[in-house]
Amino acid sequence: MTNGPGAGIPAVSTAILAMSRHLEVRDVLKTIVASARELLDAEYAALGVPDDHGGFAQFVVDGVSAEQWKAIGPLPRQHGILAAMLHNATPERLADVREDPRFGGWPAAHPDMSDFLGLPVADGDEILGALFLANKRCPEGAPSRPDGCGFTEDDERLLGILAQHAAIALTNARLYERSRELTIAGERARLAHELHDAVAQKLFSLRLTAQAATALVDRDPVRAKDELHQVAALAAEAAEELRAAVVELRPAALDEDGLVATLRSQIQVLDRAHAARVSFAAHGVRALPSAQEEAVLRVAQEALHNALRHSGAESVEVTLSRDGQGALLRIADDGCGFDPGAVRRAGRHLGLVSMHDRAGGVGGKLTVESEPGKGTAVEMEVPGG
């Protein structure tokens, strides 16, 4: 590929159009990284979005297989050259990143990198992330070199154009997600009002029917029995409405209360709303980056939903414990269990695919142990920031 200004403009245009097609933040990040790697013909590309804890809320790579990424381990910290791009908002173009005094090494499973080009992705004064590429491929016909062919000023200029449009695409995606959150919040408020009315009506009918049954017990037992059946049906409907409220109106309190307090309050509500006993224990958990905490919460909610709605469990135990710099979530129930071998069916029914995706999206790992008649245990390991 020739990366002169004229040849690069159509490729940049293609990359910009690709970014504009996506509305979800993570999809936009993936498209930015893939477009940058293809545009500059690099072996590796990555984009990190910083959090407020010295780590990365999201870190997307291209050119690294899923197996390699898993072996590399926890997400990187904001240090060395990554920190320079995030804090100083300056491009970095290096012939060999390993010789830079800020280079601090990388995990054993990390691919070897030499030539390096990195730029901040910024919206005005706000740095949204750091975009970087490594190991520039040599153009066709040019002699290959062990240390790569190196990135040029034209490469840096092209990546700068892409980074500017990436900032626009990322900002738009964030605005879209925020708008969607506000829409969902408004819908939840409406739903809460409707649920309140529905449950109130059910309970009112339940009380009147129970009173009628009481009055009929002595003089018309048959009719009293019919009324009691109606009481049972109304009670079941009211309980279902309340459970729907728990599922649909979960508080988004992570930012205010933290993961442990949010989990504890939600589990207390579930324990009151369901016949099964639902317990929670936390052991030495440290604050995690926001993306990790949200992933843990969502996986816990999905696993609890499965246990309480599908397993017939009498007891569900949730534990969250410190695991190195990260955390280990475990949801275990004594329900009917299932055959993990039937992955396709169980994955659709129990949301296993989405839970695996949430764990993998923050560099974590999800395991599910189950056996018919012997309950289910879901474990999620997440790295720290």
ROVOTOR-955317 format. One record per residue (C-alpha): x, y, z; residue number from 1. Coordinates in Angstrom, 3 decimals. Layout:
BEGIN
{pt {X; Y; Z}; NUM}
...
This chain:
BEGIN
{pt {0.000; 0.000; 0.000}; 1}
{pt {1.284; 3.489; -0.852}; 2}
{pt {0.562; 6.001; 1.842}; 3}
{pt {1.177; 9.289; 0.049}; 4}
{pt {-1.374; 12.069; 0.670}; 5}
{pt {-3.170; 11.547; -2.641}; 6}
{pt {-3.437; 7.779; -2.302}; 7}
{pt {-4.501; 8.027; 1.335}; 8}
{pt {-7.459; 10.396; 0.963}; 9}
{pt {-9.877; 7.824; -0.539}; 10}
{pt {-8.887; 5.373; 2.188}; 11}
{pt {-9.486; 7.997; 4.869}; 12}
{pt {-12.885; 8.756; 3.328}; 13}
{pt {-13.762; 5.059; 3.409}; 14}
{pt {-12.682; 4.837; 7.059}; 15}
{pt {-14.737; 7.906; 8.020}; 16}
{pt {-17.838; 6.505; 6.327}; 17}
{pt {-17.338; 3.199; 8.146}; 18}
{pt {-17.172; 4.979; 11.513}; 19}
{pt {-20.309; 6.997; 10.804}; 20}
{pt {-22.390; 3.846; 10.289}; 21}
{pt {-22.191; 2.832; 13.948}; 22}
{pt {-24.000; 4.259; 16.958}; 23}
{pt {-22.778; 2.016; 19.783}; 24}
{pt {-19.545; 3.250; 21.407}; 25}
{pt {-17.794; -0.119; 21.333}; 26}
{pt {-18.685; -0.633; 17.654}; 27}
{pt {-17.247; 2.781; 16.861}; 28}
{pt {-14.040; 1.952; 18.741}; 29}
{pt {-13.626; -1.322; 16.842}; 30}
{pt {-14.184; 0.413; 13.511}; 31}
{pt {-11.668; 3.163; 14.334}; 32}
{pt {-8.988; 0.629; 15.205}; 33}
{pt {-9.599; -1.624; 12.202}; 34}
{pt {-9.717; 1.389; 9.860}; 35}
{pt {-6.465; 2.821; 11.232}; 36}
{pt {-4.622; -0.485; 10.873}; 37}
{pt {-5.826; -0.968; 7.298}; 38}
{pt {-5.247; 2.651; 6.341}; 39}
{pt {-1.594; 2.641; 7.409}; 40}
{pt {-0.921; -1.041; 6.677}; 41}
{pt {0.238; -1.824; 10.211}; 42}
{pt {0.428; -5.208; 11.860}; 43}
{pt {-1.191; -4.076; 15.105}; 44}
{pt {-3.540; -1.286; 16.200}; 45}
{pt {-5.238; -0.402; 19.472}; 46}
{pt {-7.328; 2.326; 21.044}; 47}
{pt {-7.628; 2.883; 24.780}; 48}
{pt {-10.324; 4.977; 26.468}; 49}
{pt {-9.104; 6.070; 29.924}; 50}
{pt {-11.035; 5.748; 33.156}; 51}
{pt {-10.644; 7.755; 36.351}; 52}
{pt {-8.554; 5.141; 38.164}; 53}
{pt {-5.317; 5.161; 36.175}; 54}
{pt {-6.458; 2.370; 33.861}; 55}
{pt {-8.619; 2.002; 30.787}; 56}
{pt {-12.395; 1.791; 30.761}; 57}
{pt {-12.185; 0.231; 27.293}; 58}
{pt {-9.259; -1.070; 25.286}; 59}
{pt {-9.856; -2.339; 21.752}; 60}
{pt {-7.220; -4.106; 19.650}; 61}
{pt {-6.956; -5.242; 16.041}; 62}
{pt {-4.396; -7.707; 14.706}; 63}
{pt {-4.342; -9.739; 17.921}; 64}
{pt {-6.335; -12.972; 18.068}; 65}
{pt {-8.828; -13.674; 20.862}; 66}
{pt {-6.498; -16.390; 22.196}; 67}
{pt {-3.523; -14.003; 22.248}; 68}
{pt {-5.566; -11.280; 23.924}; 69}
{pt {-6.742; -13.703; 26.605}; 70}
{pt {-3.168; -14.868; 27.243}; 71}
{pt {-1.893; -11.277; 27.531}; 72}
{pt {-3.992; -10.800; 30.669}; 73}
{pt {-5.361; -7.657; 32.382}; 74}
{pt {-5.879; -4.389; 30.574}; 75}
{pt {-2.821; -2.097; 30.555}; 76}
{pt {-2.372; 0.813; 32.915}; 77}
{pt {-1.919; 4.431; 31.875}; 78}
{pt {1.849; 4.585; 31.958}; 79}
{pt {4.827; 5.212; 29.716}; 80}
{pt {4.035; 6.206; 26.151}; 81}
{pt {0.282; 5.619; 26.618}; 82}
{pt {0.273; 8.104; 29.479}; 83}
{pt {2.251; 10.616; 27.402}; 84}
{pt {-0.397; 10.577; 24.676}; 85}
{pt {-3.242; 10.828; 27.187}; 86}
{pt {-1.751; 13.561; 29.347}; 87}
{pt {0.257; 15.667; 26.912}; 88}
{pt {-1.939; 15.281; 23.804}; 89}
{pt {1.121; 14.943; 21.591}; 90}
{pt {1.752; 12.451; 18.757}; 91}
{pt {4.442; 9.833; 19.250}; 92}
{pt {6.335; 8.387; 16.243}; 93}
{pt {9.162; 6.047; 17.184}; 94}
{pt {11.512; 3.899; 15.131}; 95}
{pt {11.603; 1.334; 17.950}; 96}
{pt {9.297; 1.637; 20.939}; 97}
{pt {11.520; -0.736; 22.918}; 98}
{pt {14.383; 1.773; 22.925}; 99}
{pt {12.294; 4.622; 24.296}; 100}
{pt {13.199; 5.406; 27.937}; 101}
{pt {9.502; 5.368; 28.851}; 102}
{pt {9.067; 1.802; 27.610}; 103}
{pt {8.313; -0.440; 30.564}; 104}
{pt {8.007; -3.828; 28.906}; 105}
{pt {4.928; -5.920; 28.282}; 106}
{pt {3.496; -9.289; 29.356}; 107}
{pt {5.187; -12.468; 28.114}; 108}
{pt {2.319; -13.302; 25.757}; 109}
{pt {2.316; -9.824; 24.205}; 110}
{pt {3.345; -9.747; 20.515}; 111}
{pt {6.731; -8.173; 19.777}; 112}
{pt {6.506; -4.607; 18.481}; 113}
{pt {9.105; -2.225; 17.122}; 114}
{pt {8.127; 0.861; 15.098}; 115}
{pt {5.306; 2.798; 16.714}; 116}
{pt {2.885; 5.603; 15.870}; 117}
{pt {0.428; 6.956; 18.395}; 118}
{pt {-1.952; 9.917; 18.527}; 119}
{pt {-4.450; 11.162; 21.088}; 120}
{pt {-8.110; 11.215; 20.101}; 121}
{pt {-9.336; 14.550; 21.420}; 122}
{pt {-12.507; 16.627; 21.425}; 123}
{pt {-11.273; 20.152; 22.063}; 124}
{pt {-9.315; 19.996; 25.305}; 125}
{pt {-10.826; 16.672; 26.347}; 126}
{pt {-8.720; 13.631; 25.504}; 127}
{pt {-11.099; 10.782; 24.684}; 128}
{pt {-8.481; 8.113; 24.114}; 129}
{pt {-5.136; 7.087; 22.674}; 130}
{pt {-4.894; 5.499; 19.206}; 131}
{pt {-1.696; 3.735; 18.260}; 132}
{pt {-0.255; 1.411; 15.664}; 133}
{pt {2.835; -0.796; 15.566}; 134}
{pt {4.943; -2.699; 13.032}; 135}
{pt {4.473; -0.901; 9.738}; 136}
{pt {4.476; -3.386; 6.848}; 137}
{pt {6.892; -2.752; 4.001}; 138}
{pt {5.330; -1.675; 0.689}; 139}
{pt {5.089; -4.199; -2.118}; 140}
{pt {8.373; -4.525; -3.970}; 141}
{pt {10.375; -2.940; -1.153}; 142}
{pt {12.925; -5.114; 0.674}; 143}
{pt {11.611; -6.350; 4.004}; 144}
{pt {13.557; -5.390; 7.111}; 145}
{pt {13.672; -7.157; 10.491}; 146}
{pt {12.767; -3.920; 12.266}; 147}
{pt {9.901; -3.024; 9.906}; 148}
{pt {9.779; -0.114; 7.480}; 149}
{pt {8.785; 2.580; 9.941}; 150}
{pt {5.972; 5.107; 9.936}; 151}
{pt {6.389; 8.337; 7.958}; 152}
{pt {5.264; 11.934; 8.287}; 153}
{pt {2.536; 11.188; 5.738}; 154}
{pt {1.366; 8.296; 7.940}; 155}
{pt {1.212; 10.610; 10.917}; 156}
{pt {-0.738; 13.200; 8.925}; 157}
{pt {-3.249; 10.605; 7.691}; 158}
{pt {-3.704; 9.159; 11.159}; 159}
{pt {-4.213; 12.682; 12.480}; 160}
{pt {-7.105; 13.197; 10.043}; 161}
{pt {-8.579; 9.866; 11.079}; 162}
{pt {-8.169; 10.698; 14.778}; 163}
{pt {-10.068; 13.983; 14.339}; 164}
{pt {-12.997; 12.225; 12.723}; 165}
{pt {-12.729; 9.398; 15.242}; 166}
{pt {-13.262; 11.973; 17.997}; 167}
{pt {-16.427; 13.191; 16.254}; 168}
{pt {-17.722; 9.649; 15.753}; 169}
{pt {-16.951; 8.697; 19.360}; 170}
{pt {-18.569; 11.844; 20.730}; 171}
{pt {-21.682; 11.235; 18.623}; 172}
{pt {-21.849; 7.623; 19.808}; 173}
{pt {-21.602; 8.734; 23.428}; 174}
{pt {-24.345; 11.310; 22.887}; 175}
{pt {-26.510; 8.635; 21.283}; 176}
{pt {-26.013; 6.262; 24.215}; 177}
{pt {-26.701; 9.072; 26.689}; 178}
{pt {-29.867; 9.979; 24.806}; 179}
{pt {-30.916; 6.358; 24.874}; 180}
{pt {-30.263; 6.190; 28.624}; 181}
{pt {-32.449; 9.250; 29.173}; 182}
{pt {-35.169; 7.694; 27.024}; 183}
{pt {-34.944; 4.485; 29.032}; 184}
{pt {-35.070; 6.469; 32.284}; 185}
{pt {-38.220; 8.235; 31.126}; 186}
{pt {-39.735; 4.949; 30.037}; 187}
{pt {-38.894; 3.407; 33.402}; 188}
{pt {-40.612; 6.267; 35.215}; 189}
{pt {-43.709; 5.719; 33.092}; 190}
{pt {-43.507; 1.977; 33.668}; 191}
{pt {-43.134; 2.483; 37.418}; 192}
{pt {-46.363; 4.483; 37.487}; 193}
{pt {-48.197; 1.840; 35.454}; 194}
{pt {-46.849; -0.980; 37.611}; 195}
{pt {-47.893; 0.847; 40.750}; 196}
{pt {-51.444; 1.223; 39.437}; 197}
{pt {-51.575; -2.381; 38.212}; 198}
{pt {-50.315; -3.833; 41.482}; 199}
{pt {-52.610; -1.575; 43.532}; 200}
{pt {-55.619; -2.765; 41.530}; 201}
{pt {-54.610; -6.406; 41.904}; 202}
{pt {-54.184; -6.054; 45.668}; 203}
{pt {-57.521; -4.266; 45.995}; 204}
{pt {-59.263; -7.073; 44.088}; 205}
{pt {-57.369; -9.605; 46.169}; 206}
{pt {-58.618; -8.084; 49.409}; 207}
{pt {-62.265; -7.946; 48.245}; 208}
{pt {-62.155; -11.532; 46.971}; 209}
{pt {-60.629; -12.768; 50.215}; 210}
{pt {-63.359; -10.999; 52.204}; 211}
{pt {-66.028; -12.625; 50.021}; 212}
{pt {-64.479; -16.041; 50.536}; 213}
{pt {-64.439; -15.523; 54.285}; 214}
{pt {-68.143; -14.635; 54.299}; 215}
{pt {-69.020; -17.728; 52.228}; 216}
{pt {-66.974; -20.344; 54.086}; 217}
{pt {-69.803; -21.442; 56.426}; 218}
{pt {-72.919; -21.054; 54.242}; 219}
{pt {-71.589; -21.906; 50.756}; 220}
{pt {-68.261; -23.823; 50.876}; 221}
{pt {-68.298; -24.535; 47.127}; 222}
{pt {-68.496; -20.869; 46.223}; 223}
{pt {-65.951; -20.050; 48.917}; 224}
{pt {-63.562; -22.544; 47.315}; 225}
{pt {-64.011; -20.836; 43.954}; 226}
{pt {-63.298; -17.469; 45.529}; 227}
{pt {-60.136; -18.843; 47.159}; 228}
{pt {-58.934; -20.110; 43.782}; 229}
{pt {-59.456; -16.568; 42.526}; 230}
{pt {-57.461; -15.248; 45.496}; 231}
{pt {-54.565; -17.526; 44.550}; 232}
{pt {-54.688; -16.385; 40.924}; 233}
{pt {-54.752; -12.703; 41.877}; 234}
{pt {-51.887; -13.189; 44.329}; 235}
{pt {-49.809; -14.841; 41.593}; 236}
{pt {-50.519; -11.962; 39.205}; 237}
{pt {-49.606; -9.374; 41.834}; 238}
{pt {-46.363; -11.214; 42.597}; 239}
{pt {-45.511; -11.311; 38.899}; 240}
{pt {-46.118; -7.570; 38.591}; 241}
{pt {-43.797; -6.943; 41.533}; 242}
{pt {-41.104; -9.164; 40.040}; 243}
{pt {-41.407; -7.286; 36.768}; 244}
{pt {-40.857; -4.073; 38.700}; 245}
{pt {-37.666; -5.478; 40.198}; 246}
{pt {-36.343; -6.507; 36.790}; 247}
{pt {-37.308; -3.358; 34.879}; 248}
{pt {-36.601; -0.725; 37.506}; 249}
{pt {-33.161; -1.737; 38.729}; 250}
{pt {-31.462; 1.398; 40.024}; 251}
{pt {-28.467; 2.635; 38.020}; 252}
{pt {-26.590; 3.521; 41.206}; 253}
{pt {-23.063; 2.412; 40.374}; 254}
{pt {-21.644; 5.920; 40.084}; 255}
{pt {-23.204; 7.062; 43.350}; 256}
{pt {-23.052; 3.941; 45.532}; 257}
{pt {-20.390; 1.680; 44.043}; 258}
{pt {-20.610; -1.951; 42.999}; 259}
{pt {-20.896; -3.616; 46.412}; 260}
{pt {-23.660; -1.344; 47.715}; 261}
{pt {-25.575; -1.550; 44.422}; 262}
{pt {-25.424; -5.337; 44.357}; 263}
{pt {-26.400; -5.598; 48.010}; 264}
{pt {-29.460; -3.360; 47.624}; 265}
{pt {-30.663; -5.139; 44.477}; 266}
{pt {-30.216; -8.571; 46.044}; 267}
{pt {-32.138; -7.491; 49.147}; 268}
{pt {-35.047; -6.496; 46.900}; 269}
{pt {-34.872; -9.813; 45.031}; 270}
{pt {-34.808; -11.703; 48.322}; 271}
{pt {-38.044; -9.995; 49.374}; 272}
{pt {-39.738; -10.411; 45.993}; 273}
{pt {-39.033; -14.118; 45.454}; 274}
{pt {-39.746; -17.255; 47.423}; 275}
{pt {-36.105; -18.347; 47.105}; 276}
{pt {-33.606; -17.113; 49.667}; 277}
{pt {-31.118; -14.773; 47.969}; 278}
{pt {-27.985; -13.848; 49.932}; 279}
{pt {-24.969; -11.651; 49.260}; 280}
{pt {-21.486; -11.450; 50.751}; 281}
{pt {-18.513; -9.261; 49.804}; 282}
{pt {-14.917; -9.901; 50.849}; 283}
{pt {-12.248; -7.208; 50.541}; 284}
{pt {-13.427; -5.882; 47.177}; 285}
{pt {-11.626; -2.818; 45.831}; 286}
{pt {-13.160; -0.226; 43.531}; 287}
{pt {-12.822; -1.274; 39.898}; 288}
{pt {-12.831; 0.785; 36.701}; 289}
{pt {-16.367; 1.786; 35.737}; 290}
{pt {-16.522; -0.560; 32.721}; 291}
{pt {-15.555; -3.546; 34.873}; 292}
{pt {-18.066; -2.657; 37.582}; 293}
{pt {-20.870; -2.309; 35.058}; 294}
{pt {-19.970; -5.651; 33.463}; 295}
{pt {-19.983; -7.387; 36.864}; 296}
{pt {-23.363; -5.862; 37.724}; 297}
{pt {-24.935; -6.888; 34.409}; 298}
{pt {-23.624; -10.445; 34.612}; 299}
{pt {-24.883; -10.716; 38.209}; 300}
{pt {-28.318; -9.470; 37.133}; 301}
{pt {-28.494; -11.941; 34.227}; 302}
{pt {-27.363; -14.887; 36.343}; 303}
{pt {-29.795; -13.979; 39.148}; 304}
{pt {-32.625; -13.682; 36.636}; 305}
{pt {-31.822; -17.183; 35.363}; 306}
{pt {-31.628; -18.666; 38.845}; 307}
{pt {-34.857; -17.093; 40.062}; 308}
{pt {-36.989; -17.509; 36.955}; 309}
{pt {-35.805; -20.757; 35.401}; 310}
{pt {-33.986; -22.971; 37.910}; 311}
{pt {-36.616; -23.465; 40.633}; 312}
{pt {-33.901; -22.803; 43.204}; 313}
{pt {-34.675; -22.526; 46.907}; 314}
{pt {-31.400; -20.740; 47.626}; 315}
{pt {-29.148; -18.450; 45.583}; 316}
{pt {-25.824; -17.285; 47.016}; 317}
{pt {-23.942; -14.358; 45.516}; 318}
{pt {-20.372; -13.606; 46.569}; 319}
{pt {-18.004; -10.901; 45.374}; 320}
{pt {-14.425; -11.229; 46.521}; 321}
{pt {-11.092; -9.636; 45.832}; 322}
{pt {-8.934; -11.495; 43.323}; 323}
{pt {-5.503; -9.887; 43.094}; 324}
{pt {-6.094; -6.401; 41.708}; 325}
{pt {-9.463; -7.496; 40.319}; 326}
{pt {-12.536; -9.316; 41.571}; 327}
{pt {-14.291; -12.672; 41.427}; 328}
{pt {-18.089; -12.826; 41.192}; 329}
{pt {-19.879; -16.103; 41.952}; 330}
{pt {-23.623; -16.829; 41.718}; 331}
{pt {-24.517; -20.345; 42.875}; 332}
{pt {-27.993; -21.864; 43.130}; 333}
{pt {-29.440; -25.213; 44.205}; 334}
{pt {-31.906; -25.373; 41.310}; 335}
{pt {-32.553; -27.896; 38.569}; 336}
{pt {-29.321; -27.225; 36.682}; 337}
{pt {-28.792; -28.068; 33.026}; 338}
{pt {-26.444; -29.911; 30.706}; 339}
{pt {-23.570; -27.562; 29.739}; 340}
{pt {-23.024; -29.784; 26.721}; 341}
{pt {-26.240; -28.417; 25.237}; 342}
{pt {-24.490; -25.084; 24.730}; 343}
{pt {-26.526; -23.878; 21.764}; 344}
{pt {-29.888; -24.326; 23.477}; 345}
{pt {-28.751; -23.222; 26.932}; 346}
{pt {-26.865; -20.240; 25.526}; 347}
{pt {-30.005; -18.812; 23.980}; 348}
{pt {-32.223; -19.667; 26.932}; 349}
{pt {-29.961; -18.461; 29.701}; 350}
{pt {-28.187; -15.526; 28.067}; 351}
{pt {-24.812; -17.271; 28.374}; 352}
{pt {-23.538; -15.682; 25.173}; 353}
{pt {-24.225; -12.142; 26.394}; 354}
{pt {-22.598; -12.911; 29.757}; 355}
{pt {-19.481; -14.273; 28.031}; 356}
{pt {-19.398; -11.178; 25.813}; 357}
{pt {-19.683; -8.830; 28.788}; 358}
{pt {-16.858; -10.605; 30.597}; 359}
{pt {-14.621; -10.705; 27.541}; 360}
{pt {-15.318; -7.066; 26.754}; 361}
{pt {-13.484; -5.978; 29.929}; 362}
{pt {-10.682; -8.538; 29.716}; 363}
{pt {-12.418; -10.958; 32.067}; 364}
{pt {-13.383; -14.620; 31.990}; 365}
{pt {-16.727; -16.333; 32.590}; 366}
{pt {-17.180; -19.988; 33.565}; 367}
{pt {-20.426; -21.882; 34.089}; 368}
{pt {-20.658; -25.140; 35.994}; 369}
{pt {-23.942; -27.024; 36.022}; 370}
{pt {-25.413; -30.505; 36.062}; 371}
{pt {-29.019; -31.642; 35.843}; 372}
{pt {-30.444; -31.832; 39.357}; 373}
{pt {-27.354; -30.318; 40.974}; 374}
{pt {-27.700; -26.588; 40.526}; 375}
{pt {-25.621; -24.034; 38.641}; 376}
{pt {-22.621; -21.878; 39.489}; 377}
{pt {-21.607; -18.888; 37.376}; 378}
{pt {-18.183; -17.331; 38.008}; 379}
{pt {-16.789; -14.164; 36.478}; 380}
{pt {-13.190; -13.067; 36.917}; 381}
{pt {-12.354; -9.460; 36.087}; 382}
{pt {-8.946; -7.755; 36.172}; 383}
{pt {-8.369; -4.571; 38.082}; 384}
{pt {-7.530; -1.225; 36.568}; 385}
